[in-house]
Amino acid sequence: MVEPKDCTHEDFVARVAVTRILDVGKFVAEITVECTVCGEPFRFVGAPAGFDCGRPTCSIDGLKLHAPIEPELEKRLQHRASFVVTPVPVKH
């Protein structure tokens, strides 16, 4: 196995586990990603740490993304969906 510091991270595996939160009737996909060459886990950036059934969050270490999901027919979260492109600073 290649050491993570020497790896170019060109091949990955993603694992998804779906959790059903019985008391509120919601679902969350828990996602992890790692390099298959060296085993290095990947951290999710930009999602706040914690747990929220209404928006994506990540574990305290950032290695697991908690993504709220719902059956297509329910559309409980759809009304809050948005798309925002974050500006990237131009390097001079």
Buried (B, 14 or more C-beta within 10 A) or exposed (E): EEEEEEBEBEEEEEEEEEEEEEEEEBBBBBBBBBBEBBEBEBEBEEBEEEEEBEEBBBBEEBBBBBBBEBEEEEEEBEEEEEEEEEEEEEEE
